[in-house]
Amino acid sequence: MRLDEMELDVEDQEFFKYIISELLTNAIDHGQSFAVVSAQRFPNLNEIEIAVVDTGLGFFHTIKRKHKVNSPSEAIKLAVQKNISGAIDYLYGGAQRNVGMGLYVISRIVKDAEGFMYIVSDDSIVKYTSSAEETMIIKNKWQGAIVMVRFNLKSFTKVLEYGFITYMKMIIGEDIEEEFF
């Protein structure tokens, strides 16, 4: 079967659901905003792109609540690290949501699938690829956040080979319960 005709099984689809769910939840919970989700497959290139856009608080405002950061680009870079941006307390028995793994996991998926991710917030754009991180400053500030991931489905099969649960356990590096997902 040709890759562009590939059928994804239920567990393979979990990767895409996870990416969309995490980015949307981040926009709503951390950005305290509505969000727009867009996903596009480019059959000629055999690529897929997922983007979430919000007009919320932005990375700098959100991250500086708990961490010392001096710029929006520094806040973005910190938010992509493991266990940084999570643990927002909610009224329901002190329960915590968003354990600070979403952007970290997505950045690892992008790296392992040889894709790229752009994060735009305030005056900064940070681009992540499998081999580099690049920061750009923009004139026209974006109020909120834009997170876009794009990868070639052929390269993405390297990630799919693990299976969703196995992959997540491998990169998170701890025993996790399936309820985490």
N, C-alpha and C positions, 0 to 999 in steps of 0.2 A: 504494500500500500504506500502511495506517495504521502509525504509528510503533510502537504497542504490539504490532503483529504483525511487526515488522521482523526480518528474518533477518540475523544478524551473520556476515560472512565470516570466514575463518580469521585474517586479519590484524587484523580488528576484535576478535576474541576474545583476541588477544595483550595488549590493554590490561588486560583483566580478569585474565588469567593473571599478568601482570606484577605487578599490585597485590597479588594474593593471595600470590604467590611471595615478593615482597619483604617483606611484613609477616610472613609465617611464618618466613622466613629470619632476619629481625631478631630475632624472639622467641627462636628457637633459638640463634643465634650470639651475639648481643649480650646477651640476657637469660639465656642458659644455662638455658633452661627448656623444658618442653613448651608447646604452645599449642593453643588451640581456634580454629578458623576458622568463621565463619558468614557466609553470603551470603543475601540475601533480595531478591526482586523484589516490588514493590508495584504490581500492574497498575492499580489504580484511580488511583494517583498517577503512574504511569509512571516510578517511581523504583527505583533499586537501592541496596542498602546492603551493605557488606562490613565485617566486624569481625574482628579478631584479638585474643585475650586471652591473656595469660600471667601467671604468678606468679613471674617470674624476678627478676633483679637491679634492674630499673628504669632509667630514663634517667639519673637523677642519679649513681648508682653507676657506670654504664657510661661516661658522658661525662667524669666527673671524672678518669678514668684518664689522659686525654691533654690535657684542657683545664681551665682554671680557671673553675669555675662555683660560684655561691654558693647556688643553690636548685634544686629539681626543675623549676620552671617555666623557669628560665634554661637548664637542661640540655635540656629539650624544644625550646625555641626554637632553640638552637644545633644540635641534631641534625637539624633540618629544613633547615638550610643545606647548600649544595653542598659535598661533599668533607669533611665533618666527622666523621661517626661510623664511617667505614669503616676499611679497612686493618688488619684483625685478622690477625696472622701465624699461620700454621698450620705444623705439623711437616713437611709435604710440600714439601721443597725451598725453604722460605721463601716459598711461594706466599701470595698475599693474596687474600682474598675480601671481598666487600661493599665496593666502592670508594667508599662514602659518598655514593651518589647516590639510593638508594631512596626515602627520605622526601622528599627534595627533588623528585624526579620526580613522586611521588604528589601532593605539595602543588601542583605546577604543573598536573597533570591536574585536580585538584579545582578549582583557580582557573579554569582555562580552560573547564571544564564547568559553571561556576557552581554548584558543589556546596559541601559543607562537610566538614571533617575534625575530629574530636575526638581528642586524645591525652591519656590519663590516666596518671599515674605518681606514686606517693608521695602528696603532698598537693595535687597540681596538676592542673588541667584546662586545656588550651590548645585553643581553638577557632579554626580557620582557615576563612575564607570567601573568596569571590572578591574581596572588598573590605576585609576587616578581619582582625585577630587579637585575640582576647580571652582573658584569663587569669582563672581562678577558683581559689580555694583551698578545699579541702574538709576537713571535720573528720576523717572516717574515711579514713585513708591506704589506698591500694591498693599492695600489694606486687607489683611487676611493671609491666606496661604493658597498656593497652587502646588500640588504634588503630581508629577507625571512620571510614569514608568513606561519603558518601551523595550521590547526584546524580540529577537528572532525566535520563532517557534522551534527551529531546528536546534538551536543552542539551549532552548528551554527544556528539551527532552533530557538533558543531563540532570536537571533538577527533578523532573518527573520520575526518573528511574528509581529514586529513593522511596517514593511514596510520601504522601503528605505528613503522616504522623512520624515516620522514621526521620524524615528531613527536619521536622520541627524539633524533635528530641536531640538530633545531632547538633543543630546550630545553637539551640538554647543552652545545651550542655548541662542539663539537670533532669531529674525524673519529674516529668510533668504528667498531670492527669489529663485524660481526653476531654474533660469538661472545660479545660483551658481554651479549647477551640470551639 
